[in-house]
Amino acid sequence: METIIQILARELEQTEQHVSNVIDLLDEGNTIPFIARYRKELHGSMDDTVLRALEERLQYLRSLEKRREEVKGAIEGQGRLTEELSAAIDAAATLAEVEDLYRPYKPKRRTRATVAREKGLEPLAELLFAHGTDCPAPLEAAAACIDPEKGVETAEDALQGAGDIIAEQISDDAAIRKTLRELICRRGEVTAAAAREEDSVYRLYYDFRQSVNRLQGHQILAINRGEREGFLKVGVEVDREAALALLGRAVARPGSRAADFIRAAAEDAYDRLLFPSLEREIRNMLTDRANEGAIRNFALNLRPLLMQPPVKGHVTMGLDPGYRMGCKVAVVDGTGKVLDTAVVYPTHGERQKAACIDTLAKLIRRHGVTHIAIGNGTASRETEQMTVELLRQAGGGVSYMMVNEAGASVYSASRLASEEFPEYDVNLRSAVSIARRLQDPLAELVKIDPKAIGVGQYQHDMPQKQLDETLCGVVEDCVNSVGVDVNTASPSLLQRVAGLNAATAKNVVKYREENGPFTSRKQILKVPRLGTRAFEQCAGFLRVPESRTALDNTAVHPESYQAAEKLLALTGHTLEEVSTGRLGDLDGQISAFGAEKLAEQCGIGVPTLLDVARELQKPGRDPRDELPPPILRTDVMEIRDLRPGMILTGTVRNVIDFGVFVDIGVHQDGLVHISQISKGRFLKHPSEAVSVGDVVKVVVLEVDEKKKRISLSMKQAAG
């Protein structure tokens, strides 16, 4: 039997030694970002995604191993554990298989078979079910079991009870369940029909039929929700005769006088016990699969959204549009500090609109605003039109961008926002958040529950614990890949750093408020309740620009400082050259010297050597700067301006199972169906070709102004 290490190595296509090392590192309490970045020699440079998959699968396999032992212990306690059964449980590859094997021995609620056993009919059932050609006729055998005191008045009563016992035995047979489950998965169909005569968003499923093995994740989730809301009746269908034929072969007793009786019991088992149970299992399996796919898709979308390039160092105006309560305005400086706020009413008539433009123009001149971020929610269309007029009057030098405001209201009403901006009301806080989202999406979005960011499907229908763990893992990986300035980061950002939590993040902020900016990484060890173990995990991800040593502002871990200095000395460089950016082509020198030779002399592995060299050449680098910048606009288009054949540039806002939603600047995202994404390439999922935040060229295929639907094509734009 394969060990857990062997299973993981085979499934993840890694060496057993590397897998074993990762398991040891996880068991020692190391974080995934730390392992991914600073222990590459031990795991063969697996990335954080593979490491998280390994960790998740490890937990499952350990749970499976634990459950195997629990089941064997429970059966042994009944005195019924055989060597054959024990081996079968050890060989079970899934929790479902273990539970199938445990099913006959599992304590049950009171059933028809239980009642029959209480009447003393189990020997009759065993006699009829176990014997072949020497089996007596069922009625003859049943006549001997008549006992009015136990409620067995006639031979027919005895046969009914025996049939109930046999039906339950057949239903509990692990091999039979596995065979029928495979049949349903291979040849079964999921059906949906209207539960009531009423139009709804589920009308596509009012007469729906799809094979189990071809059903898409988004279809499963839509059907489930439609059923919960009472619009759909959903079921699983399979050829009953084919299923009974399989079952008949499994329980056949050739030549037995009880063959017809057993066949009837098998049919009862199928209709009353097996199929209803397997139907629930199949639907649960489909739902689990859909949830896993949706969570994976959510994570795929969240990562590029968080990693959008920041628009750094610009004074930015944030506009949170609204009708009745007006448009909330916040101006922040290049570091995100609030400079000014206001409330204007561009939708309350021409006079108020003119006053709004005048107020905003004064704010632009007073504070030197160069960028405007507009939330894409209610009244955003009118606010964008007003902004274009404002920019024309301003005479250039200012541009705007529509910002996804999903979650801004959640943040602005949160306890965190009230602690950060106690002097501002809820509405003005959301305007600040919108401005900061343009400046540094990652630093701002970490303050919001990832589920509220709006880049997934059916997120409220998914297992919330699993969703939270996955999304928090994505946030953690993004934050640590970018690095965090320990002297400017908020507690929300700091607590996502490997090794830190909410309490230690607050302590870091409190320490710098009381003692001034950190001037070295070593000083972080003085933060209360931040010990050497936490420091080991977090140090490499915290940047200290104010430090005297350039290494404190890089991703080089303090444990590798000596190696970094040795590398510089061997290649004829100094730390001063690192600080001033005059290091030159260190990679070329490493190639000339020989990476393995240099790594050995520096006392580190080759992967660490190359990482150190990369950091020394670009200290304080931000990986987001290498991505295409966001699209800033100075004019506005309406949906009525669109015509089929127009070629436009847009930003991917969401990637889902059946396509991609693209913002082309008309307030309504257009849909690129999966069939229109890539030319000459079959895609199983849109994420194979495109990610959230990508800037793409599209061709307008069709516009339905009334329904506000825009159909786009990427492959036609590519020529």
N, C-alpha and C positions, 0 to 999 in steps of 0.2 A: 504494500500500500504506500502511495506517495505521501511524503511529509508535507507540511504546510510550506516549507521553503521550496521544495521541488515543484509544488503546484504553482506558487507565485512566480518562480523563475520561468516555468513553461508558459504560463498565461501572459506574462509581461515581456517575454523574450529577453530576459536578463540572466546573468550568471548566478548560480546558487550562492557564491561567495558574496557578491554584491547585495543580493536580497537579504542574506543573513546579516550583513553589516548594517543595512538599513533598519532591520527589525531590532537589532541591538541598540542602535542610536535612538529609535523611537521609545524603546523600553526604558532607556536612561533619562527620558524626559526632554529630549531635544525637539525643537520646533521644525516644521517642514521648511520654512524659508532658510533657517540656519543650516540644516542638512544640505539643502539644494545648493546653497552658495559656498559654504565653507568646508564641506566634507566630500568633495567630488572624487577624490582618490578612492574613498571607501565605497562609493556606489556607482562608479563608472560614469559620472556626469549625467545621471537622470535629471530631468527637469522637474519643477514643482508639480506639474500636472500628473506625471507618472508616479511621483512619490505619494501624492494624495490618493491616487488609484490603488497603489500598493497598501497604504494605510487602511483604506476602506475595506479592501478585500481581505486583509489580514484580520480585521475585526470580525468579518463574516465567518471566516474559516475557524477562528478561535471560538466563536459562538457555536458553530456547527460541532466542533470537537467537544465542547462543554455539553451540548445537548445530547450528543451520542452517549456520553457517560451517564447523564441523568436518566436517559431512557433505559439503558442497560441496567442501571441500578434499580429502577422501578420494576422492570420485568423480573430481575433476579429476586427482588423482594417478594414476588408472587410465586417464586420457585419454578418459573417457566422458561428461564433463559437457557437456550441450548447453544452449543458451539456454532452451529450453522446460522442461527439467528444473530448471534453476537458478531459473526463475520460479516453478515449482510448489513448490519447497522454500521459497522466500521467502514464498509465499502460505499455507503450511501454518500453521494456527492452533493446533495442539497438538503436543506432543512425539510423540504416537502417529502423527500424520500424517507427521511428518518421518521417523520410523523406518520407516513403510510405504514411503515413497519411496526410502529408503536400502536397503531389504531386498534388492532384486536385485543390489546392488553390494557388499553386506556380506560379508566373508570368512566362509565357512561351514565347519562341521565336515564330515567326509566323509559324503556322502549317496549315495543310489542314482543321482541325477542326476550327481553328481561322478564316480562310477565309469563311467557311460555316456559322459561327456565324455572321460574318459581313454581310452576305447575308440574315440574318433574319431567318435562318433555325433551330435555337435552339428549338423553340416551337414544330416544327414538330418532331424533334428527341425525345423530352420529351414525346410527345403524343404516338409515336410508341413504345418507350422503357418502359414507365411506366405503360401503361394500359394492362389489361389482356383480358378477353373474349369480353369486350365491345370496344376493339381497332378497329378502322376502317381499311379497306383494305389500304395497303401502297400507292398504286397508286392513290386511291381516295383522301386520305389525302394530298398527294404530289401535286395533281392538283391545290389545293387551294393556293399553295405557289409559283406558277409561277409568276415571276416578271422580265421581260426582263431588266428593268432599273438597277436591282441589279445583273444581270448576270445569273438569273435562267430562262433559255429559255424553259425548258420542265419539266414534272413531274419526268423524269429520273434524270435530273440535281438536282432537289430538293432531291430525294432519295439518290443520291450520297453524297450530302453534309450532310444530316442527318446521313447517315451511317458513315461518317468520324467523326462526333461528338460523336456518340455512341461508335465507336471503341476507341476513346481517353478516354471516360468515363470508358470503360471496362479496358483499360490499366492502368488508374490511380487508380483503385479500390485496396485498400490496402489488403483486404482479398483475392482477386483473385491472386494478385502478390505473397502473402505469400504461397498460396496453390501450385502454379506452381513452385515457388522457391524450396519448399520442394520436389516436384516431381523430379525436375532436380537433386537435391542433392542426392536423394535416388536412382534414376534409370538412371540418365544421364551418359554420357561417354565423356571424353576428347579425341579427336583424333588429330593425327599429321601425316603429309605426306611430302614427299620431295617437296620443292618449285622449285628446279632445279636439273638437272642431274649432280651432282657433289659430289664426296666423301667428307666427312667432319667428324668432331668429333661428329656430331649429327646423324650419320647413324643409330644408335639404334632406332631413332624416325622417320625414313622414312616411316614406316608402323606401327604406334603405336595406340593403343586403350586401355584405362583404365577407369574404373568407377570413377566417381567424388569422391565418398567417400573412395576410396582405393588408390588414387593417392598420391605418396610420395613427400615430400617437395623438394628433390633434382631433381625429375623428373619435377616438375612444373618449377623450376628455369632454368633447362636445356632447356626445351621446350620454355620458354619465351625468353631466350637468342637466341636460334636457330631461332625463329621467327623474332626477332629484326635484326639479321644479314642476314636475307633473305634466310635461308636454309630450313625453315619449314613453312608449312601452318597449322594453328592450329584452331580447332573449338570445339564446344560443341554440342553433339547430344543427343536427347531424342525422344522417341516414340511420333510422332506428333499426332497420332490418340488418344493415351491415354491422352495427354495434352488437345486436343480439347474436348474429352469426359468430362474431369473435368471442362473445361471452359463452355461447353454446359450446364452442370448441374447448374453452378453458375448463368447463365444468362437466364435460361429457362423461358419461359412465356407460360405455358400449356393453350391450347385453344385459344391463341391469333392469330389473322389473320396475325400478323406481325412476327410470330415465325421464319419463314424461312428467313425473312429479317434480324432479329436480329442475327440469327445463322451465316449468311454470314458476318455481321459486326464483330461478335466475331472472325471468322476465319481471317478476315483482321487485326483485332487488334492483334491476336496472331502472324501472319506472319510478319507484318510490324512494330509493336510497342513492343509487350510484349516479344517475344522470343529474338530479338536482344538486348533489354535492359537487360533482365535477363541473357543472355549469357555473356554480359560484367560484370554484377554484380558477377556472379559465378566465372569468371576468376579472377576478382579483389579480391574476397573473398579467392580463392585458393592461389593467389599470396601473399596476406596479411598473410595467415596462413603459407605459406612456408617461408616468410621473418621472421615471429616471431620465427619459429622453427630454422631457420638458425642463427638468432641473438642469440637465447638461446644456440644453440650449440657452437657458437663462444665464448660466455661468459663462457660456461662450459670448453672449451679448454684453454681459456686464463688464467683462475684462477690457475690451476695447473702448467702452464708454468711459470707464475710469481712467484709461490711459490716453484719453484725448489730449492732444498737445495744448499746453497752457498758453494763454496770451499774457505773458509776464510784463510787469513793470509799467503798465499803462493805467492812467486814471480812467476809471470806468463808471458809467452810469447804468444802474439797473432799473428796469421798468417792469413793475408787476401790474399788468392791465386789469381793468375791472370796469363795470358799468355803474352800479348804484354807489359803490364806495369810492369810485374814482380810481385813477392810476397812481400807485404808490411809487415813489422815486427815492433812490439812494445813490449817492456818489461816494465811491471808495477810491483811496489812493492806490499806488502800484503794489502795496503790500496787503491790500484788503481792508485797511483801516477806514472807518466811516468818516467822511468829511462833511456831508450835508444830507438832508432828507427833505422831502416835500410830498404833497398830495395834489394832483392836478386832475382836471375833468375834461379830457378831450372828446368824450362822447356825449356831452350834455348840451351840444349846440355849437354854432359857429363862433359865437362870442367867447364861450368858455374854451373852445379849441384854440383860438388866437391867443388867449391869455396863457394857456398851457404852453404853447410854443415860445411865447415871450419868457415865461419863467424858466423853461428848460434851457433856452439860449443863454440866459444870464448865468445859469449854473455851469454851462459848458465853458463860458468865457472866464468865469471866476476861478474855476478849479483846473482848467486846461484839460477837459475831458477829450479823449481821442476815440473811445469805443463806447457803444451803447449796447447793452444786452436786454433783449425783450423776451419776457416769458411768453410761451406759446399757448396759454390757456384762454379763458374767457376774455373777449374784447381785444384779442391780440391783433386781429385784422385792422381794426380802426386805429389802434395804437401804432402799428407799423406804418400805416398811411400818413398819420400825423408826424411820425419820425422822419419820413422821407421829405415832407415839407420843411421840417425843422432843419434837416441837413442842407437843403437847398438854400435856406436863409443863412445858415452858418457859413456858407461859402467854401466848403471843403475842409479836408483834414480830419473829418470824423466819419466813421463807418459804423454799421450796426450788424448784429447777428441775432437770429431767433434762437433762444435757448430753451431746451426742454425743461419745463418747470415741474415735472413730476416729482412729488415728494417735498416741494418747497413749503407747501402749507402744513404738511406733517411736521417738518423741522421747525417752522416758525412758531407753532403752538406747543413745541416740546419744552420740557424742563431745561434741556441743554441750551436752547435758544434764549430762554428767559434769564439763564445765568450769564450767557455771553452778552446779551443786549437788554439789561433790565430797564434801560431808559427809553426803549422804543416799544411801540405796540406791535401786536402780532403781524399786521399787514406790512409795516415798514421792514420788519425782520426778513420777510420773504423777498422784498426788493433787494436787500443786502445780499441774500443768498443767491439770487439770480445774477447779480453783478459778479460775485465771486466765482460762480460756475464758469463764467467766461475766462476769468483770470487763471484759475487753477481748479479744473473739474474734480480732480482726485481729492484735494484737501477739503473741498466743500461737500462732496457727495458722501464721504465717510461719516458725516454727521447724520446721515439718513438711513433708516432701515432699508437694506438693499431691495427688499420686496416692493418698496414704494417708489422705486426709480422708474418702473414701467418699461422694461425691455424683455418681458417674457409673455407666456401664454398661460392662462388659467392658474396663476400663481397661488390664488386663494384656495384652490381645490387640492393642492398638493400636500403631502406630509410636511407639516411646517418645521418640525425639528430637522428633518433631512435637508429641506430647502435652506434653512438658516445656516446649517453647518457648511453646506456647499458654498453658498454665497459669501459667508464670512471668510471662508478659505480663499476665495477669489480676491476679496478686498485685501486680506492680509498679504497675499502674494504680490498684488499690485503696489501696495504701499512700500513693501520691503524691496521690491525691484527698483523703485524710484529713489528710495532713501528719504530721510526726514531731517530737516534742520531743527536740531534740539532747542535752539533759541527762539524760534518763531512758531513752531507747530502747536496746534491746539491740543487739548487733552484727547479729543475725539480721534485725531490723527495719531498721536503718540500711542494710544492704547492698542492700535493695530500693528505696532512694531513687535517683531518676534521677541518674546521674553517679557514684555510689559503687559499690564492689565489696566483696568480703569483706575484702580487705587494708586499704582505706581506712576501712571501717567499724570495724575493730579499732583502727586508728590514732586514730579519733575518740574511742572509748571510753578508750583508753590516755591520750590527751591530757587528757581531763577528769578522769581519776583522778589524774593527776600535777599538774595545774594548777588543779583546781577547776572548777566549772560555767562554761560559756561565758556571757559577759555581752553578746555582740553577734554578729551574723552575720559581720562582718568578721574576727572572731577565728578563725572556722573556717578561714580561709586559712593559719593558722599550723600546722595539722595536717600532719605529714610526709606527703609524696607526694600531697597533695591540691592540685593546681594550679589556675590560674585557669579553665581549661576545665572541669574537674570542678566547680568552685565555681559557674560559670555555670549548669550543668545542675541542681545540687542545691539551691542557696541558697533558692529560692522554696518548696521543700517542707520545709525544716527550720525549726522554730519555736524561738525562744529566749525563753521567758517571763521570764527573769531580766534581759533587756535593758532599758536605760533608754528606748529608743525603742519605741513601740507597734508600729511597722511590722515590727520583727523577730519579732513573734509573729503575723504574718498571712501570707497567701499572696501578698502583694505582693512582686514580685521586686525585689531591690536596684536593678536597672537602671531601675525605675519609681518609686523613692523621690522623686526630684525632681518627677515628674509628680503624685504623690500629694499632696505638700506644696503644689504649685501649685493643685491642685483644692480642697484645704482652704481655702487663702487666698482663692480666687475665690468660694467659697461662704460665706465668713465663719466658718470653723471653725479649730480648733487640734488639734495632736496630743494635747494633754492631754484633750480631749473624747473622742478615740478611746480612750485608755487607760481612761477612766472610764465609757465606754459612754453618753455624753451627746450623741452626735452628732446624733440626730434623723433626720428624713426627708430623707436626702441624695438619694435617687432623685427625690423630688418637686422638689427644687431643680434637679437636672440637667435634668429635663423642662422646667422653667420657663426655664432659661438656654438650653437647646438642646444636646443631646448632641454633635452634630457641631462646634458652635462651641467648646464647652468642650474637646473632645478636641484640636482644632487649637491652642487656646491652651496646652494642657498638653504638646503635642508628642507625642501618642500617638493610636492609632486608637480608634474608638468601642468595639469589643469590649473592649479593654484598659481603657478608661475605666470601663466598666460593671463589670468584674471588680474593679478597684481600689475603686470605690465600695462594692461589696458587702462587700469585706473590711474597709473602714474602719468600716462600720456594725456588723459582727459580728466583731471581731478574735478570732482563736483559735477560730473556730466549727468544729464537728465536723459534717459532713454526715450522720453516722449518727444524730445526736440528733433529726433530723426524721422518722425512721422510727418505726413502732409499737414500743413496748417489748416485750421478751420476756415470756412468760406465767410468772409465779411462782405456785406452788401451796402450799396448806397441808393438803390432804387427798389421798387416793389412791382410784383406782377400779381394779377388776379387769375383765378381759375378760368374766367371767361376769356382771358388773353391766350390761353393754350390752344394749339391747333395740332392735329395729328401730323407727325413728321418733324416737329420741332426737336432740335437737339439741345439739351440743357445739362448743366452740371448740378449735382445735388449731393446731399450727405445722407448716408444710410442711418436710419433712426432705429430700426428694429429688424431682426432676422428671425423668421418663424419657419415652421415645417414646410409651408407651401409657397414661400416667397420672401421678398424683401420690401420693406417700406422705406421710401426715399423722400427726403425733404427737398423739394425743388423751389421753395420760396413762394408758395402760393397758399399757405395756411392749411393746406390739405395734403398729407403725404400721399404720394402715388405708390401703387403696388407693381413691383416687378415679379411676375409669376415665376416659379422655379424653372419653367420651360423657356423663359426669356432671359435667363441670366448669362448662360455661357454658350458660345457657338461651338458646335462640334464636340461637346463634352457632356456626358451624362452625369448628372449630379444626384446623389442620394439625398443630400440635404444642402440648402443654400449656403450654410456655413463653410462648405468646402471651397467656396469661391469668393465670399465677401463677408465682412465683419462690420459691426456697428462702428460708426465714425468714419468709415471709408468715404472718400470723395470719388464719385463715379459719374460717368457720362451716360445719359439715358436719352432714348427717343420716345416721344409721346405717341402712344398707339391709339388711345381712345379716351374721350372725356365725357363724363355724364355730370353736367353741372348741377342738375336737379338733385341727384343722389350723392353728389360730391365724391364721385369716384374717378380716379385717374389711373389708367392702365399704361405702364411704361415697359420699355425693353432695353436691356443692357447689351444684349448680343447684337441687336441691329445697330446700336450706336457704335459698336466696335467695327462695323463694316462687314 
